Amino acid sequence: MKRTRILIIDDHPAMRHGLAQLIDQEFDFEVCGEAEDRTSALDAITRSSPDFILLDIALKDKSNTGLDLIHDIQTRLGDIPILVVSMHDEALYAERALRAGARGYLMKQEPIRQILVAIRQILAGGVYLSEAVNTSLLLGHVGSISKPDKADRIDSLSSREFEIFRLIGNGMQPREIAAALNLSAKTVESHRSNMRKKLGFPSARELALYAVDWTRRNP
């Protein structure tokens, strides 16, 4: 029987080791590689041709996230099934991960063997969301109707705006963001202006202060 080749992408070595041990115990799965950031992940995918990818939102290179990498994988390397396994707020990140092209989202707080259930469900052609994620997404949509505050309006940001918002929150200046994302400074400023309007901030400084606070609370 051909074993499903699984690539693990996570910025924590201990987490990668634990996942690898879990997966290699299965008769039909095998770990074909590990990576900790965007560059090593794309290299590993090209080198090992995985059948499935486990991916964290947080990567070692803070200028890129798992959300960015999902888009890169789908655009450059084809439709590889991806399960996001993360500690990040499911109400915000799960929907974005699915929109980017992931087939499932699982919180790290879930029992570790639930990862195997999720992998098998996705390989069978399904989409996997834990009960906690399903509930949070539902409540998030209901709450956004009844309480349209700034936290809810974060969901209104496009993927690119959210990416720039997160980098602002990490203390990066517009020129640094432009260089990191291979954009023009004018494009970054246009996105920043759109974010101010959507989130209701009169100045770039207030947007930056909020972004820093939000990023600190959602590392």
N, C-alpha and C positions, 0 to 999 in steps of 0.2 A: 504493500500500500504506500502510495506517495504521501509523504507528510507535508502538512501546510507549513510553509516557511514564514516565520514571523520576525519582523524587525521591531526592536524596542527603542523608542526615542524619548529620553527623559534626562533632565539635568542632574538628577541625584543618583550616584553610582549604587548606593544601597538599594534604591527602588528598582533599578535595572537588574541588579543581582537577584532580588527576590522574585521579580516577574520571570526572569530566565529560569530559575529553579522550578517555579510552578509550571511553566509551559513545557519544559523538557521532560517532565514526568508523564506527560500525556503521550499515548502511543501514536497519535496522528498529528502531533504538532512538534515543531523544532524551532529553536531560535537561530536565525541566520545572521544576526548582527545586532550591534547596539550603537547608539549615537547620542550626543548631548546637545547639539546645536544644529542650525540650519545647514551649514556647510558639510559637516560630517554626516548628517542625515542624507543629503542628496547624494553624496559620494557612496554611502553604504547602499542606498537604493539602487544606484547604477551598477554597483559591484556585485551585489548579492541577489538582485531581482526577487524581492520578497513577494509572497502571496497575500500578506496581511501586515498592517502596521498598527502598533500600539503607540500612542502619542500623548505627551503631556502638553498643556498650554504653555507652561513655563519652560524656557530653554536657557542654556548657559549664556548665549549671546542675547542680552536684554533688548537689543534693537530689533529683534525678530521674536515672534511668538509662534506657538503651534498653529494658531489661526492662519498666519502668513504662510507657514509651511504646508498646510493642507492645500491652500490655493496653488502653491508652487508645484506640489506633487500632481495635482489634478491637471494643471496646465502643461507641465513639461513631461510628465512620465506616465500619464494615462490613469485609468480608473482603478486604483488600488484600494481595496476596502480599508477604512481607517476607523479605529475605535479610540476616542479620546478618553484618557484616564487621568483625572485631575483633581486637585484640591480647590480649584477656583469656583467661584459662585456659579452654581448651575443655572440659576434663573437668568443670568446675563450671558454666560459663555456657551451653554448647551445649544441654544437656538442659533447663535452665530456659527458654532462649529458645524452644525448640520447644514446651514446655508452655504458654508464654505465648501462642503462636499464630504464631511465625515458621515459615517453610517451609524454612529452611536456615541453616547456620552455616559461615562460612569464616574461617580465620585470615589476618591481614594478611601473615603470612610466606609465604603461598602465592604462586606467580607471579600477577601482576596479571590476566593474561588468563583465569585460571581463574574470575574473577568472571563473565565472559561465559558460560562453560560452565554455571556455577551458575544464572544468571538464566534461560537457555534451558531448563534442566532443570526448574526450578520452573514456568515459564510453560507447559510441556508437561504439567503436572499432577503432577510428581514432588516429592520432597523431596531437598535436597542437603546432604550432609555430606562433608567431605573425608576422605581415608583417615586422616589424622592424628586428626581428631575422632572418627571411628568407633572407632579403636584406643583412644584415650584413654577414651572412654565405656565400652567393654568392660572395659578394665583397671580403671577406676574402680569398676565394679560388682563385679568379682572381688575387688579389694582391700578393698572395704567389708565383704565377708563374712569375709575372713581377718584383717583388721587394723582393728577398729572403734575407731580413735583419734578425737580431736576433729576433725582435719582431715576425716576421712571423714564424721563426724556433721554437718558443715556441710550436707551434702546432705539431711539429715533436716528442716532448717528449711523451713517453708512459704514461699511467695513473699513474704508480708507480713513474716514474721519475718526473712527474709534481707535484705529492704529496710531494716528497722529496725537489724539487726545492722551493716549497711554504714554507716548514718548514725551509729551509735554509734562505729564505727571512724573516722569523719571528725571525731570530737570533739564531736558535737552532744549536747545535754542532752535529757532526756525531753520537756520542755515545747517545746523547739525542734523536736523530731521530730514531736510532736503537731501543731504549727502547720503544719509543712512538708507533712505527709501528710493534713491535715484530719481528724485523729483526736482523741479525747479523751485526756487524760493518763492516765486510768485504763486505757484500751485499750492504750496504749503500755506501761504498767507490766505489764499482763497478758501481753503478748507477750514482754516482757523476762524475766518470771518463767518462761515456758515455755521460752525459749531457754536459761536457766541450767540447767534440768532436763535438757534434751536434750543439752547440751554438757558437763554434769557440773561446773558451777562453783558453789561454795557461796555466793558473794556477787556483787552487781551490779558491784562494783569489779573483781573478777577477770575477769568477763565483758567489761567495758569494756577492760581491759588487753589481753586476747586479741584483741578486735575491732580495736583500734588496731594491734596488731602484724600481724594478718591483712590488714587494709586496706593497710598500708604495703607488705606483700609482694605484694599483688594490687591495684595501683592502678587 
